[in-house]
């Protein structure tokens, strides 16, 4: 890729707190301004997709006005961005209320439909971006056959390994990553049926690598991910996250030709927490009622299953 490039930012919302979205937009506005000043990006549009059930009809909005959000913990009033326009200064913000919960995969697919920009930037709403994060992520896509570049998440840095020289990593987190348009066109969309929430980033990364694209980690592209942590410093998942995590672990093993791993996971999860048991039951039902698609990576070229993880951890 040659700079400057056009970027579509995709953010899926679900009962998102007003202050959380404002924090993201403030940091994104600063990061986009920095990237423009550095010459790495040109046109940038921010597409917000609201998966909150019963949200109002979708409407494209500019940086001055955002539609009322029903069902949010703290509703965004009609004048939210007008009252806080500095939070989105310089951003072209567009809002689409889906009217139903499309989950992360379905929402992202909707937001990236008809992608014409050079790159997509996928962000969770509960992020705070460093001023140079957008610039670093977009520049990383200029590497040879780099299709996906993900950011370094703080305070809980994911321990998946990466090459300290090339940045190559087994998979990229879609909490904060950049994707080349050509990669999205060849590999996408996200698998919304099997991985509506968790595991979609691992699946997309593995499919990209099977197609010959590189996936890289960019340690200098820092974002603060506002996750709940335990006293031991690990992420404390919600019951929904725990259920979808169990579902993802099972279906990744099935889709990537590892029935042995799937059976081990079933044995563990079906005697696990209530949320894990629900996830395992959902997969049993899916597999009994759905014809399996052609399974991927039969020679085990990219898919890794190390314990309950999808790569060996560095720490």
N, C-alpha and C positions, 0 to 999 in steps of 0.2 A: 504494500500500500504506500502511496505517496501522500505526503501531507500538503495542505490540510484536507481532512476528510469530513464528510457529513455524518452525523450521528443521530440515531433515534434512541432515546432513553425510554425503557419500559419498566414501569413500576406497578405491580399488582397490589391493590389495597384490599384489606378485609377488616372491617371494624377498626380502622386505623385512627388513633388518637390525633386530634388536631395539632397538638404540640409536636408530636413525632413527625408528622408530615412537614410541618414548618421547618423543623430542624434539618430534615433531609434537603428540602429545597434551598435553604440558606447555604448549606455547605456545597450543594451541587452548583448553585449560581456562581459561587466563588471559584470552584474547580473548573467550570466551563470557561469563565473569564480568563483564568490562568492558561488553560489550554489554547484558547484563541490567541492570547498574547504570545505564547510560545510557538504559534503557527502550526499546531498539530490538528486542530479542528476548525471547521468552517460553520456550516449551518447545524444547529442542534434543536431538536424538538423533544419535548418531554411528554410522553403518553402515560397518563394515569388511568388504570383500569380498575373499577370498583366492583369487587366480588361480594360486597355486602348484600345479603338477600334483601329484596324489596327496596333497593336503592332507586332513586328517581331516574327518569329516562335520561339516557346519555346525551351529552352535548359537548361539542368542541368549544373550548374557552381559550382566551388569551391570558397573558400573565396578569391581567387586572381582576378577573372574575372567575370564581369556581362555583359550580352548582352546589346546592344544598345536599348534604349527605344524611339520609335517614339511617338510623341503626348504628351509627358510629358512637363510640364511647363519649366523644365530645364533638357534636356536629360542626361541620364546616359551614358557616353561614355564607350566604350569597356574596357578601363582600369580603370574604376571608383574605383572598390575595390582594384585594384593593386595600384593605386595612393593613396588610403585611406585605405590601408590594416589594419592599426591599428584600424579602425572603426569596423572591423569584425574579429579581432584577436581571434583565437580559435573557430570560428564558421564555421560550414559546411553549406554554403548557396547554395540553389538551386533555380533556376529561371524558371518560366513557363509563357510564354506569351500566354494568352488564345485566342487572336485575336478578341475578342468580349467582350462586357460588360456583365459579368455574375452576376453583382451586388455582394453584400456581401455574400448572402446565397449560390448562385451558385458557387462563387469562393471558399468559405470556404469548401463546399462539395467536390469540385475538389481537393483541397489541402489535405483534410483528407481522401480521398478515399484510402482504403486498409490500414488504420492505424494499425500499428503493435507495435508502441511504447506504453509504459505504460500510457502516458498522452499526451494530446494536449494542447498547450498554444496558445490561440487566441489573437492576438494583432492588434490594429489599427496602421497604419503607423505613425500617428501624435502623438506619445507618447514619453515620456522620463521616463525610469524606474529608480526607486531607486535601489541602489546596492543589496538590500536584497529582492527585489520584487519577483523574480523567486523562490528563496528558500522558502519564506513564502507561496506563492501560491501552490507550489508542496507539501509542508508539510501539508497544510490544507486538501489535498485530502486523507491523511492518517486517517482522522477522520471516525468514524463509519458511513457507508453508505453515505459518502460525495461524490457526483458525479460531482459537479461544485463548483468552488471557484472563486469569483471575487475580483478585487483590489479596493482600495480606489482611486478615481480620484480627482485630484487637478488641478486648483484652485476651480473648481466647483464640489463640492462633491454631488453626487446624494442623495436626501433626503429619498429614500426608507428605511423603517425601518429594523433593524436587532437586533437579540437577543445579548445583550452585553456579554453574557457568552458563548453561543454555536456558535454564529455567524450566526444562521439560518436567512435566508432572503427570501422574497417571490419570487424574481427572480434575476438573475445575468446578468450584462451587459457584452456583448461580445466584448466591446472595449478592455477589458483586463481581461481575465479569463483563468482558467485551467480546463480541463475536463478529467475525467478518461476514459481510453479506453473502459472499460466495459459499462460505461454510454453511450458513443457515439454509441457503437455497438447495445445497446438495444433501445435507444431513437432516434438516428439520422436517416437520415441526417436532416439538416435544411429544413424547408418548403420554398423552393425557389419559388413556384408558388404563394402562398398567401402572403409571407413576404420576398420579394427579398432584402429588405434593412432594414427597421425599423420593430420592433416587433418580429423579428426572435429569439432574445434572450429571450424575455418574453415567447413566445410560447415554445421554447426548454426547458426553466426552468420549466414551468408548466407541460409539458409532463414528464419531469424527476421526478418531485414530485409525479405525478399520478402513476408513475412506482415504487415509493418507495425510490427514491434517495433524499438525502438532498442537498440543495443549500445553500451555506454559503458565507458571506462577510468577507473579511480579511482586517481590517482597517490598519494593519501594513504593508501591501503590497501596497506601494504608487506608483502611476504613475502620471506624469503631462500630462494631455490631452489638447492639444493645440487647444482649441475651441474658436471661436469668442464670446465675451461676450458683453452684452449691458451695458450701464452706470449704470444700476441698479444691475448688477452682475449676470444676468440670461443668458443662452445660446441663441445666436442669430442664428436661423436656416436659412439655405439657402432655396430657393423656392423648390428645389428638396427634401430636408429633410422635409419641411413642408407638401409637397404633400404626401410623403411616410408615414409620421407620421399620417396623416389623414386616409390613407388607412389602416394602422396597427390598429388604434383604432377601426375602423369599423369591420375589419375582425377578430380581437381577440374576439370581442363581439359575432360575428356570430359563430365562431368555438367553443367557450366555452359556448354555450347554453344560451346566454343572448340576445334574440331578442329585449327585451325591451330597453336594453342599446344601441343596434345598432340603433334602431329607434330614440332614443334621440340624438345620435351622428349625424345621418343623418340630423336631423332637424337643428342642430347647424352648421355643416360643409357645408351643401348645401347653406347656406346664409353667409358663411365665406369669407376668402380671396380667390383670384383667385386660388392659389395653393391648398387650402383646397377643393375648389369646384372641381378641377380636380381630386383630390384623391377620393372624394365621387363619382364622375361620373365613375371613373375606377372601383370602387367596384360595383356600380349598374350594369355595363356591365358584370363584372365577374360573379356576382350572377345570371344574367339572361341567361348566356350562358354556365354555368358550373354546373354539377350535384354536389350537396353538398356531401362531405364525411361524414361519421358518426361523429356527433357532440360530443365533449368531455365534461367531467366534468358536467353531467346533475344535479348532486347533489351539485354543487358549493363548492367542497372541497378545491380547490386550487386557482381558478381564482378569482381575486378581481378587482372590478371596482369602483373607488372612484373619482367622478367627471370625469375628463378626464385622470386620472392616473390609474395605475394598482396595487396600494397599498396605504395605508394611509401613508402620509409623516410625518417624525419626525420633520420637521421644514418648 
